[in-house]
Amino acid sequence: MAESISDLVDASRLVTEFYLPNFVVHHVEPVHEIWDLREEIGNGGSGVVRREERRVPPLKDKSQSPKVRAVKQMEKVPQHQQRGQWNYRTELEAVVKFSQPEYAPFFVHSFGWFENQESVFLAMEILPLGDLERFKRSSPPFSEFDTSLVVWQLIQGVRHMHENGFAHRDLKPGNILIASISPVWHVKIADFGISKQAMEGVTRLHTMQISGTWGYIAPEVLGFGDGNNIGAGNTTIAYTMSVDIWAIGVIAMTLLLGREIFPLPGDMSRYTMGQQGLDFSRGPAEDLTDDCREFIRALLAHDPVLRPTAAAALAHSWLEQAVEATGLPPVMEIPDSEADSEMDLDSTVPGSPDPFTKNPWAKPGKELKTYTKALLTKFKSFRLDSILLSPKFQTVVFEKTRFYVLRSDNATDIETSAAHSVWASSQRVNKILDKGFRASEGHVVLFFSVIASRRFCGVSKMTSTLDWENTDPHWVEDVWQGRFTLTWLSHTELSFDLVNHVPVKESTPGFRAIACYDGTEISPGSAYELLRAYSAEERRRL
């Protein structure tokens, strides 16, 4: 097994002696830990979960290990038999990775893993309050406030997974464990048993075996709607990371209404075919807010292209109440210019209360900067789900391409460029673009925006270096020099309001792509978010 796991997973391996069915011994310096096996507390398709207790030595216990834990036992499957079978390696990789401090507190923590010839054992924290499914069944419908708290944490966790190339694929209340309840809910994502990691930089996840739990499975997985027609030549079921966004939408609606949303296949079929809308009724005196309905409708778009990414969903106004309730400082106003973006993320208002006093998952000594940054949309150059882009955008090679925003005062410039397939900028911007074109070996994508009308109005690829000797006459009047050719990928207009959450890059999360200087380079993750928005807007206009 060692050759098929990462260094991170290998480092979390516990050297173990087995004395089944009674106890196991871990060789942990400077002492040995003895864990007694107790009762079974869970049993699912991916394995059996038991509670275990650590024997405390007679002397003072100086161990950093917990005194109780949950251990999931997963039977090994020989490599040649794994097709269509449970793959414990993926779950192990996901659990260990998302147990790292930077991903807390949105995932169940792992204490390590061990194995014998027949099985792999995953040691995890035990949460006595149980899972969300058990609580949901015995409680009345959740308030919007409590639901927003739960949903905000789920989307934060999913965002981390997606940025690292993982899709969970089985999000449901039974896989969400409760760390604390009202007044401030804290939940953690568990059970990565059928999660799938993107391989070789591609996050188009295919399988002909339906995975997940009925009621929370996205329609494209079941063959409903437009999800199976994304991209040319796609004849298999399309599993994209957007299936997790759908599942969160169903979870939100289920918590709010206290009933199943798609109890039968016919219900989902009618919804995806437009024959039946979402029923938000839960009593005449308890209508859901328009903000809430709008948010859930977006997550439950039957076309996966139209669903927001996790980063975009986090920017929705309905989740603002959840951010405030965590005890974190409110989201800072995002500046409208680069000059305004020099903000001190470590500063707080004098005399303000401790921002972590009501935060159940804040660790002592954690810097304010870490949590403040977490409230702002953050992108990385991660494995990008290109199947959710329009076919013309799928040709963009994110690993090689450099992306820039070009700004104009009027739409006439854009129309002229579209007619002649040329563009000229100021000498400063022209030099930036020429340098980027040469450095990327011709892979440059440009997003054009018009300031006055507050919209992006096109996407193009740069197709030549700068011609400094020839300048079109209408540019000479502006004392500009040089020009380059381009090919247009889209002339669709995209309102700034649809992408105002997109930053320029992760190191300046408060500096927005819609308000940057002419010629500013943006990160691949931000470019992907803009292209996703373009793809969704074009899909809506079909």
C-alpha positions as CSV (number, residue, x, y, z in Angstrom):
1,M,0.0,0.0,0.0
2,A,2.9,2.4,0.7
3,E,3.6,3.0,-3.0
4,S,0.0,4.3,-3.6
5,I,-0.3,6.9,-0.8
6,S,1.1,10.4,-0.4
7,D,3.9,11.4,1.9
8,L,1.3,13.2,4.0
9,V,-0.8,10.1,4.5
10,D,2.3,8.0,5.2
11,A,3.4,10.4,7.9
12,S,0.1,9.9,9.7
13,R,0.5,6.1,9.9
14,L,0.4,4.6,13.4
15,V,2.7,1.7,14.1
16,T,0.3,-0.8,15.6
17,E,0.1,-4.3,17.2
18,F,-3.2,-6.0,17.1
19,Y,-4.8,-8.0,19.9
20,L,-8.3,-8.3,18.3
21,P,-11.0,-8.3,19.3
22,N,-10.0,-6.7,22.6
23,F,-7.5,-4.0,22.0
24,V,-4.7,-2.5,19.8
25,V,-1.3,-1.0,20.8
26,H,0.2,2.0,19.1
27,H,4.0,2.5,19.5
28,V,4.0,6.3,20.2
29,E,7.2,7.7,21.7
30,P,7.9,7.9,24.6
31,V,5.1,5.5,25.7
32,H,2.9,2.9,24.1
33,E,-0.8,3.6,23.8
34,I,-3.3,0.9,24.5
35,W,-6.8,1.3,23.0
36,D,-9.7,-0.9,24.1
37,L,-12.3,-1.7,21.6
38,R,-15.9,-0.8,22.7
39,E,-19.3,-0.8,21.1
40,E,-20.1,-0.3,17.4
41,I,-21.5,3.2,16.8
42,G,-21.9,3.1,13.0
43,N,-22.2,0.8,10.1
44,G,-22.3,1.8,6.4
45,G,-21.2,0.9,2.9
46,S,-17.6,2.0,3.6
47,G,-17.1,0.2,6.9
48,V,-17.9,-0.3,10.5
49,V,-17.2,2.4,13.1
50,R,-16.5,1.6,16.8
51,R,-15.8,3.6,19.8
52,E,-12.4,3.1,21.5
53,E,-11.0,4.2,24.8
54,R,-7.4,4.8,25.7
55,R,-6.1,3.1,28.8
56,V,-4.6,5.8,31.1
57,P,-1.3,4.6,32.7
58,P,-1.1,4.7,36.5
59,L,1.3,7.6,36.4
60,K,0.2,11.1,35.4
61,D,-1.1,11.0,31.9
62,K,1.1,13.3,29.8
63,S,-0.1,12.0,26.4
64,Q,-1.5,14.4,23.9
65,S,-3.8,11.8,22.5
66,P,-7.6,11.9,23.3
67,K,-9.0,9.4,25.8
68,V,-11.8,8.4,23.4
69,R,-12.1,8.1,19.6
70,A,-14.1,6.7,16.8
71,V,-12.3,4.1,14.6
72,K,-13.6,3.2,11.1
73,Q,-12.6,-0.2,9.8
74,M,-12.5,-0.5,6.0
75,E,-11.8,-3.9,4.4
76,K,-9.1,-3.8,1.8
77,V,-9.9,-4.7,-1.8
78,P,-7.2,-6.1,-4.0
79,Q,-6.2,-3.6,-6.8
80,H,-7.4,-5.8,-9.6
81,Q,-10.9,-6.0,-8.0
82,Q,-11.3,-2.3,-7.2
83,R,-13.2,-1.3,-10.2
84,G,-16.7,-0.7,-9.0
85,Q,-15.6,-1.5,-5.5
86,W,-15.0,0.7,-2.5
87,N,-11.6,2.5,-2.7
88,Y,-10.4,3.2,0.8
89,R,-7.3,5.0,-0.4
90,T,-9.3,8.0,-1.6
91,E,-11.1,8.3,1.7
92,L,-7.8,8.0,3.6
93,E,-6.2,10.7,1.4
94,A,-9.1,13.1,1.9
95,V,-9.5,12.6,5.7
96,V,-5.8,13.0,6.4
97,K,-5.5,16.0,4.1
98,F,-8.4,17.9,5.5
99,S,-7.4,17.2,9.1
100,Q,-4.6,19.7,8.6
101,P,-4.8,22.9,10.7
102,E,-5.5,25.1,7.7
103,Y,-8.7,23.3,6.9
104,A,-10.1,23.3,10.4
105,P,-12.8,23.6,11.7
106,F,-14.9,22.3,8.8
107,F,-13.9,18.6,8.8
108,V,-13.9,15.8,11.3
109,H,-10.3,15.5,12.6
110,S,-8.2,12.4,12.1
111,F,-5.7,11.2,14.7
112,G,-4.0,8.9,12.2
113,W,-4.5,5.5,10.6
114,F,-3.2,2.0,10.9
115,E,-3.6,-1.3,9.0
116,N,-3.4,-5.1,9.1
117,Q,-3.5,-7.5,6.3
118,E,-7.3,-7.4,5.9
119,S,-8.3,-3.9,6.9
120,V,-7.4,-0.2,7.2
121,F,-8.4,1.6,10.4
122,L,-9.0,5.3,10.5
123,A,-8.9,7.0,13.9
124,M,-11.1,10.1,14.2
125,E,-12.5,12.5,16.8
126,I,-15.8,11.4,18.3
127,L,-18.6,13.9,18.5
128,P,-21.2,12.9,21.1
129,L,-24.0,15.0,19.6
130,G,-24.2,12.8,16.6
131,D,-25.1,13.7,13.1
132,L,-27.4,16.2,11.6
133,E,-29.8,13.6,10.3
134,R,-30.6,12.3,13.8
135,F,-31.1,15.9,15.1
136,K,-33.2,16.9,12.1
137,R,-35.6,14.0,12.6
138,S,-36.3,14.9,16.2
139,S,-36.5,18.6,15.8
140,P,-38.9,21.1,14.2
141,P,-37.8,22.9,11.0
142,F,-34.7,25.0,11.4
143,S,-34.9,28.8,11.4
144,E,-33.2,30.7,8.6
145,F,-30.6,31.8,11.0
146,D,-29.6,28.3,12.1
147,T,-29.7,27.0,8.6
148,S,-27.5,29.7,7.3
149,L,-24.9,28.9,10.0
150,V,-24.9,25.2,9.0
151,V,-24.8,26.0,5.2
152,W,-22.0,28.6,5.5
153,Q,-19.8,26.0,7.2
154,L,-20.6,23.3,4.6
155,I,-19.8,25.7,1.8
156,Q,-16.5,26.7,3.4
157,G,-15.6,23.0,3.7
158,V,-16.6,22.3,0.1
159,R,-14.6,25.2,-1.1
160,H,-11.5,23.8,0.5
161,M,-12.2,20.4,-1.1
162,H,-12.8,21.8,-4.5
163,E,-9.7,24.0,-4.4
164,N,-7.7,20.9,-3.8
165,G,-9.3,18.9,-6.5
166,F,-11.7,16.8,-4.4
167,A,-15.4,16.3,-4.7
168,H,-17.3,14.8,-1.8
169,R,-20.2,13.3,-3.8
170,D,-22.2,12.1,-0.8
171,L,-23.1,15.2,1.2
172,K,-26.2,14.6,3.3
173,P,-27.3,15.2,6.9
174,G,-26.0,11.8,8.0
175,N,-22.5,12.7,6.9
176,I,-22.5,16.0,8.8
177,L,-21.5,15.7,12.5
178,I,-22.5,18.2,15.1
179,A,-19.8,19.8,17.4
180,S,-22.1,22.3,19.0
181,I,-25.8,23.4,18.7
182,S,-27.7,26.6,19.3
183,P,-27.0,29.5,19.8
184,V,-24.1,29.0,17.5
185,W,-24.1,25.8,15.5
186,H,-20.8,24.2,14.6
187,V,-20.9,21.3,12.2
188,K,-18.2,19.2,10.5
189,I,-18.1,17.3,7.2
190,A,-17.4,13.5,7.6
191,D,-17.4,10.3,5.6
192,F,-15.3,10.8,2.4
193,G,-16.0,7.2,1.4
194,I,-17.1,7.9,-2.2
195,S,-15.2,11.2,-2.6
196,K,-13.2,11.4,-5.7
197,Q,-10.0,13.2,-6.4
198,A,-9.2,14.8,-9.7
199,M,-6.4,13.1,-11.5
200,E,-3.9,14.8,-13.8
201,G,-5.4,18.2,-13.3
202,V,-8.8,17.3,-14.7
203,T,-11.9,17.5,-12.4
204,R,-14.4,16.0,-14.8
205,L,-15.4,13.0,-12.7
206,H,-17.1,10.2,-14.6
207,T,-18.6,6.9,-13.5
208,M,-21.3,4.7,-14.7
209,Q,-22.0,3.6,-11.2
210,I,-24.4,6.0,-9.4
211,S,-22.8,7.1,-6.1
212,G,-24.5,9.1,-3.4
213,T,-27.7,9.0,-1.4
214,W,-31.1,9.4,-3.0
215,G,-32.7,12.7,-2.4
216,Y,-29.3,14.5,-2.4
217,I,-27.9,13.2,-5.7
218,A,-27.7,15.9,-8.4
219,P,-30.0,15.4,-11.4
220,E,-27.1,15.0,-13.9
221,V,-25.8,12.0,-12.0
222,L,-29.2,10.3,-12.5
223,G,-29.4,11.3,-16.1
224,F,-32.0,14.1,-15.6
225,G,-31.8,17.5,-17.2
226,D,-29.0,19.2,-19.2
227,G,-26.1,17.9,-17.1
228,N,-25.3,15.0,-19.4
229,N,-25.1,17.2,-22.5
230,I,-22.2,19.5,-21.3
231,G,-19.5,19.7,-23.9
232,A,-19.2,17.9,-27.2
233,G,-19.0,14.2,-27.3
234,N,-19.8,13.7,-23.6
235,T,-21.7,10.4,-23.6
236,T,-21.1,9.4,-19.9
237,I,-22.6,10.7,-16.7
238,A,-20.9,14.0,-15.8
239,Y,-19.7,14.2,-12.3
240,T,-18.4,17.6,-11.6
241,M,-17.7,19.4,-8.3
242,S,-21.1,21.1,-8.8
243,V,-22.8,18.0,-7.4
244,D,-21.7,19.1,-3.9
245,I,-23.3,22.5,-4.4
246,W,-26.6,20.8,-5.3
247,A,-26.4,18.6,-2.2
248,I,-25.9,21.7,0.0
249,G,-29.0,23.3,-1.6
250,V,-31.1,20.2,-0.8
251,I,-29.7,20.1,2.8
252,A,-30.6,23.8,3.3
253,M,-34.1,23.3,2.0
254,T,-34.7,20.1,4.0
255,L,-33.6,21.8,7.2
256,L,-35.8,24.8,6.6
257,L,-38.9,22.8,5.7
258,G,-38.5,19.7,7.8
259,R,-39.4,17.4,4.9
260,E,-37.7,15.7,2.0
261,I,-37.5,17.8,-1.2
262,F,-37.3,15.1,-3.8
263,P,-38.8,12.0,-2.1
264,L,-39.4,10.2,-5.4
265,P,-37.6,10.1,-8.8
266,G,-40.7,11.6,-10.5
267,D,-40.4,14.7,-8.3
268,M,-36.9,15.4,-9.5
269,S,-37.7,14.6,-13.1
270,R,-40.6,17.1,-13.1
271,Y,-38.4,19.7,-11.5
272,T,-35.5,19.4,-13.9
273,M,-37.9,19.4,-16.9
274,G,-39.5,22.6,-15.7
275,Q,-42.9,21.0,-15.0
276,Q,-42.7,21.6,-11.2
277,G,-41.1,24.4,-9.2
278,L,-39.6,24.3,-5.7
279,D,-42.2,24.3,-3.0
280,F,-41.0,26.6,-0.2
281,S,-44.2,26.5,1.8
282,R,-43.9,25.9,5.6
283,G,-46.9,27.8,7.1
284,P,-48.5,31.2,6.3
285,A,-46.8,32.9,9.2
286,E,-43.3,31.5,8.5
287,D,-42.6,32.5,4.9
288,L,-38.9,32.3,3.9
289,T,-37.2,35.6,2.9
290,D,-36.7,36.4,-0.7
291,D,-32.9,36.3,-0.1
292,C,-33.2,32.7,1.2
293,R,-35.3,31.6,-1.7
294,E,-33.0,33.2,-4.3
295,F,-29.9,31.5,-2.6
296,I,-31.5,28.0,-2.6
297,R,-32.8,28.4,-6.2
298,A,-29.2,29.2,-7.3
299,L,-27.8,26.1,-5.6
300,L,-30.5,23.9,-7.0
301,A,-30.2,25.0,-10.6
302,H,-30.8,21.8,-12.5
303,D,-28.1,22.8,-15.0
304,P,-24.8,22.4,-13.2
305,V,-23.3,25.3,-15.3
306,L,-25.8,27.7,-13.7
307,R,-24.9,26.7,-10.1
308,P,-22.5,29.0,-8.3
309,T,-19.1,27.8,-7.3
310,A,-18.5,27.5,-3.6
311,A,-16.6,30.8,-3.6
312,A,-19.5,32.6,-5.4
313,A,-22.0,31.1,-3.0
314,L,-20.1,32.4,0.0
315,A,-20.5,35.9,-1.3
316,H,-24.3,35.7,-1.2
317,S,-26.0,38.2,1.1
318,W,-28.1,35.5,2.8
319,L,-25.0,34.1,4.5
320,E,-24.0,37.5,6.0
321,Q,-26.0,36.7,9.2
322,A,-24.0,33.5,9.6
323,V,-20.7,35.3,9.3
324,E,-21.8,37.8,12.0
325,A,-23.0,35.1,14.3
326,T,-19.6,33.4,14.4
327,G,-18.2,36.2,16.5
328,L,-15.8,37.1,13.7
329,P,-15.4,40.8,12.6
330,P,-17.9,41.7,9.9
331,V,-16.8,41.4,6.3
332,M,-14.8,44.5,5.4
333,E,-16.1,46.7,2.6
334,I,-14.3,45.6,-0.5
335,P,-12.4,48.6,-2.0
336,D,-13.2,50.0,-5.4
337,S,-9.6,50.8,-6.3
338,E,-6.1,49.4,-5.8
339,A,-5.2,52.5,-3.8
340,D,-8.0,51.7,-1.3
341,S,-7.0,48.0,-0.9
342,E,-4.1,48.6,1.4
343,M,-6.0,47.6,4.6
344,D,-4.6,46.3,7.8
345,L,-6.3,42.9,8.3
346,D,-4.8,42.7,11.8
347,S,-6.4,45.9,13.1
348,T,-9.6,46.1,15.1
349,V,-11.7,48.9,16.3
350,P,-10.5,50.2,19.7
351,G,-12.7,49.1,22.5
352,S,-14.4,46.4,20.4
353,P,-15.1,43.1,22.1
354,D,-12.9,40.0,21.7
355,P,-14.0,38.7,18.2
356,F,-13.4,35.1,19.3
357,T,-15.5,35.1,22.5
358,K,-18.5,33.6,20.7
359,N,-16.6,31.5,18.1
360,P,-16.8,27.9,19.2
361,W,-14.1,26.8,16.7
362,A,-11.5,29.5,17.3
363,K,-8.3,28.1,18.8
364,P,-6.6,30.2,21.5
365,G,-3.8,32.3,20.1
366,K,-5.1,32.2,16.5
367,E,-4.4,35.5,14.8
368,L,-7.3,37.7,13.8
369,K,-5.8,37.9,10.3
370,T,-6.4,34.2,9.6
371,Y,-10.1,34.5,10.3
372,T,-10.6,37.8,8.7
373,K,-9.1,36.6,5.4
374,A,-11.3,33.5,5.6
375,L,-14.3,35.8,5.2
376,L,-13.1,37.2,1.9
377,T,-13.3,35.2,-1.3
378,K,-9.9,33.5,-1.8
379,F,-8.8,31.7,-4.9
380,K,-5.8,29.4,-5.7
381,S,-4.5,28.0,-8.9
382,F,-6.3,24.7,-8.3
383,R,-7.5,21.9,-10.5
384,L,-10.2,23.6,-12.4
385,D,-13.6,22.0,-13.4
386,S,-13.3,23.0,-17.0
387,I,-16.3,20.9,-18.1
388,L,-18.6,23.5,-16.5
389,L,-17.3,26.1,-19.0
390,S,-18.7,26.8,-22.4
391,P,-16.9,24.7,-25.1
392,K,-15.0,27.8,-26.4
393,F,-13.6,28.4,-22.9
394,Q,-12.6,24.8,-22.4
395,T,-9.7,25.4,-24.8
396,V,-8.0,27.7,-22.3
397,V,-5.0,26.0,-20.7
398,F,-5.0,27.4,-17.2
399,E,-1.6,26.1,-16.3
400,K,0.1,28.1,-19.1
401,T,-2.2,31.1,-19.6
402,R,-1.8,34.5,-18.2
403,F,-5.0,36.5,-17.6
404,Y,-5.5,40.3,-17.7
405,V,-8.3,42.8,-17.2
406,L,-8.5,45.7,-19.8
407,R,-10.7,48.6,-18.9
408,S,-12.3,51.2,-21.2
409,D,-14.4,54.3,-20.7
410,N,-16.9,53.5,-23.4
411,A,-18.3,50.6,-25.4
412,T,-17.3,52.1,-28.8
413,D,-13.7,51.0,-28.3
414,I,-14.8,47.4,-27.7
415,E,-17.1,47.5,-30.8
416,T,-14.3,48.8,-33.0
417,S,-11.9,46.1,-31.7
418,A,-14.5,43.4,-32.4
419,A,-14.9,44.6,-35.9
420,H,-11.2,44.6,-36.7
421,S,-9.8,42.0,-34.2
422,V,-7.1,44.4,-33.0
423,W,-6.5,46.3,-29.8
424,A,-4.2,49.1,-28.5
425,S,-3.7,50.3,-25.0
426,S,-1.5,52.8,-23.4
427,Q,2.2,52.3,-23.7
428,R,2.4,51.0,-20.1
429,V,-0.3,48.4,-20.6
430,N,0.9,47.4,-24.1
431,K,4.3,46.6,-22.5
432,I,2.7,44.5,-19.8
433,L,0.7,42.5,-22.3
434,D,3.6,42.0,-24.7
435,K,5.8,40.7,-21.9
436,G,3.0,38.4,-20.8
437,F,2.5,37.1,-24.3
438,R,6.2,36.3,-24.8
439,A,6.6,34.7,-21.3
440,S,3.6,32.4,-21.7
441,E,4.5,31.5,-25.3
442,G,1.3,33.1,-26.7
443,H,-1.2,32.1,-24.0
444,V,-2.9,35.3,-22.9
445,V,-6.6,35.8,-22.3
446,L,-8.1,39.3,-21.9
447,F,-11.3,40.3,-20.0
448,F,-12.7,43.6,-21.3
449,S,-14.7,45.8,-19.1
450,V,-16.6,49.1,-19.6
451,I,-16.4,51.3,-16.5
452,A,-19.4,53.6,-17.3
453,S,-21.9,50.7,-17.7
454,R,-20.3,48.5,-15.0
455,R,-20.1,45.4,-17.0
456,F,-17.6,43.0,-18.7
457,C,-18.3,43.0,-22.4
458,G,-16.1,40.3,-23.9
459,V,-13.3,37.8,-23.6
460,S,-10.6,37.3,-26.1
461,K,-7.3,35.6,-26.8
462,M,-4.2,37.6,-27.7
463,T,-2.9,36.3,-31.0
464,S,0.3,38.3,-31.7
465,T,3.0,40.3,-30.1
466,L,2.9,44.1,-30.1
467,D,3.4,45.8,-33.5
468,W,5.0,49.0,-32.3
469,E,5.5,50.4,-35.8
470,N,1.8,50.5,-36.9
471,T,-1.0,52.1,-34.9
472,D,-4.5,52.4,-36.1
473,P,-5.5,56.1,-36.8
474,H,-8.3,56.2,-34.2
475,W,-5.7,55.2,-31.5
476,V,-3.2,57.8,-32.6
477,E,-5.5,60.6,-31.5
478,D,-5.2,59.3,-28.0
479,V,-1.4,59.5,-28.3
480,W,-1.2,55.7,-28.1
481,Q,1.3,53.6,-29.9
482,G,1.3,50.0,-31.1
483,R,-1.4,47.3,-31.6
484,F,-1.8,43.6,-31.4
485,T,-4.3,41.1,-32.9
486,L,-6.8,39.0,-31.0
487,T,-9.6,36.5,-31.5
488,W,-12.8,36.9,-29.6
489,L,-14.1,34.0,-27.4
490,S,-17.3,35.9,-26.3
491,H,-19.1,39.1,-26.8
492,T,-21.5,38.4,-24.0
493,E,-22.1,41.3,-21.5
494,L,-21.7,40.4,-17.9
495,S,-22.9,42.7,-15.1
496,F,-20.4,43.5,-12.4
497,D,-23.1,42.6,-9.9
498,L,-22.7,38.9,-10.9
499,V,-19.0,38.8,-10.2
500,N,-18.3,41.5,-7.6
501,H,-17.0,38.8,-5.2
502,V,-14.1,37.9,-7.5
503,P,-10.7,39.2,-6.3
504,V,-7.7,39.9,-8.5
505,K,-5.6,37.2,-6.7
506,E,-5.4,35.4,-3.4
507,S,-2.7,37.6,-1.9
508,T,-5.0,40.7,-2.3
509,P,-8.5,39.3,-1.4
510,G,-9.9,42.8,-0.9
511,F,-8.9,44.0,-4.4
512,R,-11.7,43.2,-6.8
513,A,-11.3,42.2,-10.4
514,I,-14.1,44.6,-11.4
515,A,-12.2,47.5,-9.9
516,C,-8.6,46.9,-10.8
517,Y,-6.3,49.1,-12.9
518,D,-6.2,48.7,-16.7
519,G,-3.8,45.9,-17.6
520,T,-3.9,44.2,-14.2
521,E,-3.0,40.5,-14.2
522,I,-5.5,38.2,-12.3
523,S,-5.0,34.7,-11.0
524,P,-6.1,31.6,-12.8
525,G,-8.7,30.9,-10.1
526,S,-10.2,34.3,-10.5
527,A,-10.2,34.0,-14.3
528,Y,-12.0,30.6,-13.9
529,E,-14.7,32.2,-11.8
530,L,-15.2,34.9,-14.4
531,L,-15.4,32.3,-17.2
532,R,-17.9,30.3,-15.1
533,A,-20.0,33.4,-14.8
534,Y,-19.8,34.0,-18.5
535,S,-20.7,30.4,-19.3
536,A,-23.7,30.6,-17.0
537,E,-24.9,33.9,-18.5
538,E,-24.6,32.5,-22.0
539,R,-26.5,29.4,-20.9
540,R,-29.3,31.6,-19.5
541,R,-29.7,33.3,-22.8
542,L,-30.1,30.2,-24.9
